[in-house]
Amino acid sequence: MPPTDDVRRRAQGALYGLAIGDALGMPTQLRGRREIVERYGELIEGFEPGPADHPIAAGLPAGQVTDDTEQAVLIGRLLVAGGGTVDARDLTRALGEWERDVAARGSLDLLGPSSRAALAALAAGTPPEEAGRHGTTNGAAMRITPVGIATPAGPGLVDRVEEVSRPTHNTGVALAGAAAVAAAVSAAIDGASVTGAIGDAIAAARMAAGRGHWVAGADVAARIRWAAGSIVGLDLPEVLDVVVRLVGTSLATQESVPAAFALVAALPDDPWLAVRAAASLGGDTDTIAAMVGAVLGAVHGVDAWPAPAVRLMDGLGLDLPGLAAALLDLRSTGGAADPVGRAAVRPVAGAADPAGRADAQPVADPAARPAPAASGPEPTAPATGRLVLVGAAVLDVTAWVPAPPPRGGDLMATAAALSPGGGFNVMAAAARQGAAVLYAGRHGTGPAGDAVRRAMAAEGIACLRRVDPAADTGVVLTTVEPDGERTFVTDPAALLALTPAELAEVPVSAGDVVYASGYGLLGPGGDDLAAWLAALDPAATLVVDPGPLAADIPPARLEQAGPRIDWWSGNQAEAAVLTGLADPDRAAAELAAGRRGGAVVRLGAAGCLLAPAGQPPRRLPAPAVSVLDTTGAGDAHVGAFVAGLLAGLDPVNAAARATVAAAVAVTRRGPATAPDRAELDRRLASGSGVWPPSTPAI
C-alpha cells in the first residue's frame, strides 16, 4: 500500500530536520556553552557561518551540513541500493571514499574516532563483526535516521540497526543509542506522539543493549528515561542548564543521545526552537541537534520547518524528498524496493560540499535516469531542479538622491542603505517563489561578505564555497533618483572570477536552471566562464542576462557561449545592443532564434516581450504601479521567471508571474524587494490590471 501524504511529509520532515539541526550546530560544535552565549546569545537565532577561528568549521557558509547529514544520506542510499540491506564491505568502502573526498575538499570534519578506528582495523584484515568492538561514540546514532524511515517498529528494526552499525559501532552502548533514534523516528512515521516515540526509543535501546560487544558505560535506555523526566516543569534556560551540567553533551552515546531526547521532551511542539536550543548547548551540538530534528521532524512533518530553512537544504542538492520516497518504498514492501531508487542517482559527495566532485560515483547506476537529448526544438522544462547561480552576490551601498550629483560637488541624500545585491537579488526572488537555490560564486572575508552570507541564509539560499580568505565581497555604489531611475558604480572585486577548476566543481543536474550574467562574461575570467557555459550539460537549462554593460562584453565570449544559451533575459536597451535592432519585437525574435527556450525582453512599465523560439513575440503588460525604486527590478523579473520554469509552468505563465513580481518590486525601496509566493499569488488572484487573469499559482 503506498504511503499517505501525511506519512510522506513525516519522512521528509525527519530528513530535513536532521539536516537543519546539523547545519544549525555546525558553527557551535566543539564550543562550550559560555562561548556560544557570548558569540550568539542565549539561543542561536538561525544559520551562521563557521567562525574563522573554528578548529573544523572555519570558512563554512551558513546553512552548510556536516558529517551527520552526509553519512545519513550515504546510509540511506546504501539501503536503497541494497534493497533494504547494507553489506558491511560496501559500507566501509563508502565511508572510506567519503572521508577521502572530504579531505580532498579541505574539510577537517572527518570520520569520528570509532569509525576511523574500525576502518583501520578492517583495512588490516579484522573481520567486520570485530572491527567495531570498541565503537562507543554517537556516530551510529547520528546517521541512523534512514533506517527508522525504512523500517517499521519491531524486532526487525533493531536487527537492521545492528546490521548497519556493526562494522564501526558494534557495542551495546552504541547500538542502544542508534536503536533509540531509529525507533523514535519509525514510531513517529506511523503517527506516534512525542511521548509514544520516546517510549519506543527506550524499548528499542533496552533490546539493542544486549547486542554487540560489552563495554563499560551507563545504560542508554535508563538515561533516556531519566533525562526526559528530569526537565519536566523547567523553563528553557533551566532545561539547557540541566542538559549541559547533568546529562552531558559529549561524543559519548550515553550523553548525547539522552541529551537529544531531553530536548525532544522539553519542546515537543516547537521543532524549530528545539533544534536551535540543541545547537546552543555546546559540545557535540551538530549531532544532538540533528537527532532532535530527525525525531521532531518525523512527529510533525516537513511543514513544521521554516520554508527558508527547507529551501536552504534543497539548495545543497541532497534530494531529501527523493530519498524519503525511496526509503518509504522499502518500508511498504519490507525491503523489495526499486534496486536503483529515486534517491540513489546522486553522488554521496553532494553534502558538505554541495557540488561533490566531478568524478563522484553514484551509489547506483545513473543510467536508470537517462538525460534528455542534447538537441531538439523543445526547451528543457525542469520541474524538480534548482537555480544554480554562477554570478556574484555583492553588497549594495544605495543613496536616494534628489538629482544626479554634479561633478566635483556634494549632494545630500534623502536616505541611504546597505543591502545585499547583484546576483543575490535574482536568488532571493527565486527563493521567495519556493525555488531551491545554490550560490556557486565567491564570497569574501569581511563585513560585506558577512552581510551577504547572513542574507542568503535568511532566504534559504545554499552556498557552495568556503569563505575566500584573500578578499572581501565586492561592493556596488548605487544612486536612485526621484523617478526611480538608478545608476551603478561597480567595484572590480564584485567581478572576481571562478577559475576553471572551480567552475568544474559546480554541481549541475538534470532539471537545474543555471543563471549567469553579463558581468561574469565581462570580467577577467570571462573566457573561462564562456567556455564552461558552452559545454554545460544539455540536461540543464541555461539562462543568461547580459546586464547594463552588454556593449562591453567581448564579442568572442558571446559567440562561444551564445549557442548554448536557452533563454536570454534582458531589458529593451540591452536587446538593442546585442542585436543592433531598435524595434524590441524584432530584437526579441532575433535573440530567440535557434534556441531551445527563447528570449524575454523587459519593457519597464510596459511589461515584457516573451519570444519563445520559433514563435512570434508576445507582449505581457504589467499592472500600473507607483514607482519608487527600479533597482533590482530586472533581477526580480528573471528570478521569478526561473522559479516559474522550475515549478513546471509554461514560459508564458512564468513570464506573466515575473512581470507582476517586478511591478511589485519597484514599489519598494532597495534592490531585493521581490514579493514572496503567497503575496504574488494573492495579487494574481485579484486580477487587478494583471494579464492573463488565469496565471496559475505555484
N, C-alpha and C positions, 0 to 999 in steps of 0.2 A: 504494500500500500504506500503510495507516495506521501511524503511528509506534507503536513498542512502549512499554511502561510505562517502561523504562529511558531511552529517548530523551526521553519527556515529562519525566521527572524531571531529566534533564540540561539540557533547555531552560529549565525553571523554575529550576533551580539557577543558570544563568547570569544570568537577570534578577534573581533575589533577591540573588545575590552582588554584582551591580553596585550595587543599591540599598543593601544592607547596608554595603558598603565606602564608598560615598558618604556615608551617614549617619554612619559612624564618623569619617570625615575632615572632616565639616562643621565641628566646633569647632576643629580643629587646622590647617585650611588657612591659608596665608599666614603661619604661625608658624614660627620657627626650631626646630631640634631641641633646643637648650638650653632654650628657654622651655617647650616641650612636656614635657620631663623634669621641670622644676621644678614645673609645674602638675599633671601627671597621673602622673608616674613614668616609668620606662624604657619601659613599654608602656601605652597606653591600655587599660583593662580592659573597657570596654563603651561604650554610647552615653552621650554627655554633651551637655548643652545648650550653645548658643552663649554664650561668655562675654560679660559686659556690655561689655567694652572691645574686643570684636572688630570689625574695620572693616566686615565684611559679614554676619556671622552672629549679631550681638548679638541676644539675645532669642529665638532659635530654640529650640524644645524639643528635648530629647534624642530621637534617632531620626529627626530630620527630614532628608529628602533635599534635594539641591540641583539646580543646573542639569544636572549629569551625568545623573541619573536622569530628570529631566523631559524633557530633549531626546532621550534614548534612547527613552523611551516615545513621544514625538512622532514620531520617525523610524519606530518600529515600526508605529504606527498609520497613518502615511502609506503605508508599504509595503503594509499590508493593504488599505487603501482603494484603492490603485492597482493591486492585483493583482500586486504584485511590482516595480513601477516607482515612482519618485518623480520627479514633474515639478519642474523647477527653480523654476518660478514658485510652485507650491504650497508647496515647502519654504521659500522666502524669505518668502512671505506668512505661513506658520505660525510661523516664527521671529520675525518682526516682531510678530505678535499675542502670541506668548509673552512677549516682552520687555516689551511694554506692559502685559500682565497682571501680570507680576512686579513691575514698577514701581508699578502701582496697589495691589498688596498691601503696599507699603512695603519690599520687599526690595531690597537693594543687590547681590545676586548675579545680575548681568545677563549679557548676552552677552559672550563673550571678545573680545579685540582683533581677531582675524582675522575672526570672524563679524560684528562690528559694522562693521568697515571694508568688508566685502563687501556688506552690506546697504545701506550708504550709497552705494556705487558702483552697485548695482543700481537704487536709487531715482533716481540721477542719469542712468539710461539705459545704463549699461555692460552689454554682453552677459554672460549667465551664465558663459560659459567664460572670460571675462576678469576678472570681479568678484573671483574668489578667487585671483588670480595672486600675491598677497602673503601668503596664509594659511599660516603655518608652525607655528602653535601646535597644542596637542593637542585642540582642540575636535572634530575629526573622529574621532579615536580614542576619545574619551570616550563618544561616542554611537553607535558603530558596532555594538555587540553584536547588536541585532536583525537586522542584515544577516548576521552569522555564523550565527544560528539559522535564518534563512530560506533560506540558500543553501548548497548542497553545495560541497565543496572543488573547486578547479579554476580555470581562467582566468575563468569566468563570475563567480566570487566577486570577483575584482579589478575586473571590469567594473562590478559593482553597487556596490562600494565607491567607485569613481570617480564613478559617476552620482550617488550620494547626497552625496558630499563636494565635488564640483566647484564648486558655487555659492559656497562660502565658503572652501574649503581646496584650491585647485587647484594645489598644488605637489608636486613629487616627494617632499619630506620628509614633508609631512602625509599624503599618500596612502599612503606606505610604512608610517607608524605605524598608520594606520587599517586597512590591509590586514593587518598583522601581528595585531592584536587580533581582527579578524573571522575570519581563517584559523585562529587558535588555538581560538576558540570553535567554529567549524564542525567542525574535526577532532575536538574533544572530544565534540561532539554525536554523531558517528559512532563514538565509543568509544575514541578515541586516548588514550594516556597523556600525562602532562605532557611527557615527552621528545618524543613524537610531535607534540604540539600546538606546542611551541616550534620544532620543525623545520619544520612547515608555516608558522608565523609568519615565520620567516626567509626561506623561499622566496617567500612572498607579498610580503614587504617588498621583496625584490630585484626582483620583477616590477613592482610599483607604482612603484618609484623612478624608472623611466624615463618615467612618465606625468606629465601636467600641466606646469607651468612649472618651469624650473630655478631654484633659489635656492642660495646658499652655505649649506652645512650638512653635518654629518657624516652618513655613511651609516648609516641606521637599522638595516638588516639586520646590518651588521657590528657595530654597537654592541650589538644584542640578543645576538648570539653571544658577544661579549666579556663583557658584563655577566653573562649567565647562567653563564659559565665562571669569572668572577672570584670567585665566592662559594663555590666548591667547597672543602669541608673546613673552612669557617669556622663558628664558633658564631654565634648570633643577634646578640649585640652587635657582633661584627666585621662581620657582613653589613650591619647598619644603618650602620655607620661607612663601609664601602666605598661603599654606595649614596649616602649623603649627600655624602661628600667627592669621590668619583671619578666616579660615574655621573651624579649630579645629579638634582634633584627640581623643577626649574622648569617653567613652562608650555611650554617648548620640547619639541616632539615627540621630538627626538633625545636628550633627557634623560629625560622622564617615562615614555615607552613602554619603553625598556630598563630603567629602574628597576623598573617593574612586572614585567617578565619575570625580573629578577634575584630578586625575592621569590617569584615562582612557582617558580623553580628551587630556591630555598633551602628552601622549606617546601611541597613538593609534596603531602604527605599530611595537612596540617593547614590547611584553608582559613580557619578562624576565627582561628587565630594569625597567618596570613599577612595577612589584611586589617587586623587590629589592628596588626601591625608596620608595614604601609604607612601607616596613619593616624597613626603615631607618628614618621614620618621628618622631617616639616617640609616646607615648600614647598607644592606642589600636592597635598596629601595626599588630598583627596577624590577627585580624578581618578585618582591612582595606585592608591588602594585600590579604587576602582570597577573599574578594569581587572583588578586582581588577582582580585577577587571574581568577575568575569564568567568569567575563564578557569578558575579552580579550581572554581567552581560548575558549569561545563559538564563538567568532568572527573569530579567526584564526585557531582553531583546535588543536588537541593534538600534531601535528608535530611542532608547534611553540615552544614547551617547550624543553629544552636541554635533550638529551637522558639520561644522568646520573641522572637528576632530576626525570624523569619518572620512571627509574628503582628503584630509592630510594623509591618512593611512592609505587611501586609494591611490594617492599620487606616488606611493612607494612601489607600485607595480606588483604587489603580492597576490592580487586576485583572491582576496579573502572570501567574497561571495562564492566564487567557483570552487574553492577548496571546501567551504562549508557544505555545498551541494554534493560534492563527491563523497565527503565523509558521511553525510546522511544517507547516501545510496548504500554505503556499507552497513549502516545501522539497520536499514529497512530490509536488506537482503541477507543479513547475517554473514556478510563477507564476500558474497558473489557480486562484486561491483565491476563496473566497466574497468578493464585492466589498464586503460590509459587514464581515464577520469578527466573531468574538466579542469581540475587544478594542477594536473601533472605535466602540463605543457610549457610551464615557465621555469627558468632556471632557479635553483635554490639560492643562487648568489644574489638575487634581486631583493635584498632586505636592507641591512645597514648601509650597503652601497646599493641604492635603488636600481642602478644600472646593472649590477652584476658585472660580468666580464663579457667581452665579445665572444669568447670561446667557452662560456659557461655551458655545462652539459645538463640538459633536462633530465628529470628522473625517469620519464617515459618517452617513447618515440614521438617526436614532434610531427612526424609525418601524418599522425592521426588528425591533424588540423591543417589541411593544405592552405597555402597562401593564395590570395587572388592572383589572377594572371596579371602580367606586367603591362599589358596594353589592352585597348578596347575603348569603346565610346562612352562607357558609363563611368561616372566618377566613383571613387571609393566612398562608401557610405558607412562610416564607423557607427557602431551602436553601443559598444561596451568599452571603448578605449579611453584615453585621457589626452589632455592637452600637454604637449612637451614643448617648452619654450627654450629656444637656444639663443635668445637675445640677452639683454641686460636689464636688470632691475636697478633703478637709481634712486637717489634722494632728490626730490624737487624742492627748491627754495623759491617760493612763489610770492610775488608782491602784486597787489591790486593797486593800479595807479590811475590818476585822473586823465593822464595823457602820456604819450611816449616821452621819456626823459630827454632833454636837449643834450647835445654832445658837449661834454665838459661841464655840465651843470649839475644841479642837485634837485631832487624831487621828493616830496613827502608822499609815501604810500598811504592808502586808506586802510590797508590791512596787509598782513604777511603771515606765512605759514611754512612749516617744514612738513613734508609728507612724502612717502614713497611714490615713485612714478616710473616712467619708461615702461619696460616690459611688465612691471608689477600691475599696471592698470589693466592690461589685457588679461593677465592671470586672474586678478580679482574679479573682473567682470564675468569671466567664465565660471570661476568657482562659485560665485553668488547665484549662478543659474544651476548649480548642482553638479558641474563637471569636476572630475578628478584632474588635478593639475600637478605637473612636475616642473620645477625650475631647474634647468640644466646649466645656467650661466654662472658667472663668477659672483662672489660676494666677499667683501674685504673686511679687514680688521680695523675697527674704529667706530666712532659714533654713527656714521652714515650706514655702515654695514649692520650695526646693531639694530638701528631703527627699521631697516628694510626686513631683516630676519624676524623681528617681532611682528611686523605687519603681515608677513607671509604666514607665520604660524597662526595668527588670529583668523586668517581667511581659509585655513586648511590647505595651504599650498605646500607640497613636499619639496624639499631642497636636496638636490643630488650631491653637491660638492661640499667638501670641508671649507672652512674659512680660509681665504687667501691671506697668509701672514705678511705678504710683502706690501700691501697697499689697502687703502680703504675703498669702499664702494664709491662710484662716481656720483657727481652732483650735476644737476641741470638748473640753471637760473631761468626763471620764468616771470614775465610781466603780463598782467591781464588788464586790458583797458575797459572802460565802462560798457562798451557794446559786447563784451565777452571775448573779443579777439585777443589771442595770446602770441607772445614772441619768446623764442627759446635761445639760450646760450648754453651749449653743451660742453661739459668738462671732458677732455680726452680720456680720462680714467673710466668714463662711462662706456667707452668703446673697447675696453680690454678684451682681447680676442681669446677664444679657446684654441688650444694647439690641436694639430691633427690627432695626437694621441688622446687628448681629452674629448674631442668630437667622437672618436671611435668608441668611447666608453658610454656615450649617451644611449640609453635603452629606448628602442623603438620597436613596438609590437604591432601586429595586425590590428587595425581598428583605431590606432592612435592618430591624432592630428598634431603634426609638427608645425610650429609657428616660428618664422624668422622675419626680421625687419631689415629695411634698407640700411639702418645704422650699422648692422653687423657686416653687410656686404661692402660698406663704405670704409670701415676701419682697417687697421693694419693686418688683421687676419682674414680679410675678405676673400682672398684667393682660396684659403683652406676651407672656409665656410661654403663657398660656391661649389667646390669640388665635393664636399660632403653632401650638400643638398642634391647635387646632380646624381649621386649614387644612392640616394635614400631608398630604403625598402619600398617597393611598389605597393605593398600591403597597407602602407600608411598613407594618409592624406597630407599634402604639403600646402600650407597657406603662407603667403608672403605679402607683407605690407611694405611698399617702398619707402614710405615716410617722406617728410618735407624736404629732405636732401636728395631726392631721387635723381636730380640732374647731375649730382656729383659722383654717383656710383660709376665706377669704371665699366664701360660697355662690355668688356670681355667677361667680367664676372656675371653680368646679367645674361649674356649669351650662353655661358656654361650652365648656370642654374635654371635658366628660363624654361627649357623644355620639360623639366621635371615638375614645375610648379602646377599644382592642381587648381588653386584659387588665388587670383590676385585680389587684393583688397586695398583700396586707397581712395583719396579724395579726387575731385574733379581736376584740380591743378596738377596733381601727381600723374593722373592718367594722361593728361595732355603732354606732360614732359616725356613720358615713356613712349607715347605713340606719335607725337607730333600733330595730333588731331585736336582741334579746339572743341569740336562737337562731342559732348560727353557720350552720346549714344554710339557714335562711330568709334570713339576711343574704347568704350566698354566692349563692343563687338570685336575690335582688333585684339584687345587683351585676352578675350575669352577663346579666340580661335585656336583650335587644335588641342585644347586642354581636356582633361578628364572631368574637371569641375566647371570652371568658368571665371567670371570676374564680378566683383562688387565695386561700384564706383559711388562714393558718398557725395551727396549734393548739398550738404548743410541743411538749412531749414526746409529744403525741398524734398528731403528724404534720401533715397538712393536708387541707383540703377542696378538691377540684377541681370546679368547676362550669362545664362547657362550656355555651355559650349554647344554650338550648332543651332541655337535658338535666338530670336531677336531679343534685344534688351527689354526689360520690363521695369516700369517706374513704380516704386513703392513709396507713397507720400508719407511724410512724418506728421504727427499731430502738432498743432500750433502750441507753442510754449513761450514763456518769457525767459529769454536767455540771460543767464548770469555769468557763466564762465564756460568757454568752449574747450578748456584744457582737458585732454583725455577723452573727448567725445568720440574720436575715431577709434581709440582703444576700446572704449565701451562697446562700440558697434562690432568690431571684429571679435572681441571676446565673447559677446553674446551670440554672434553668428556661429562661431566654432562650437559653443555649448549646444546650440540647436542641432548642428550636424552630429555631435556626439550622442545626443539624445534620440537620434534617428529621424529627425524632421527632414522634410524635403527642403531644398535650398530656398524656395520661395517663402515658406513659413519661417525658416531660420532667419532669413534676411528681414522679414517683416518684424519679428520679435526684436532683432538687433536694432532696427530703426527706432522703435519705440524706446528701447533701453538707452540709446544715445540721446534721444529727446529728453528723457528724464534726467540724464546725467548733466546736461547743460543748464539745468535749472538750479544747480547746486555749485557751491564754490569748492574748488580743489580738483586734483587730477583723477582720483579713483572714486568716482561718485556714481557708478552704475548701480541700478536697483538690484535687489535680490529677486529670486524666482517668484516668491509669493507676491511681492509688490508688482512685478511685471505682469503676472497672471491676472491680478486684480484690475490693472489698467487696461489690459487687453479685453477682459470680460466686460468692462464698462463700455467699450466701443466708442469712446469719445474721441472723434477725429482720427481713429486708427483704422488703417486698411491692412489686410482684409479682416472683416469682423469675425471670421471663423478661425483666425490664427489660434492654433492649439496651445494649451498649457503644457508644460513639461515638468 
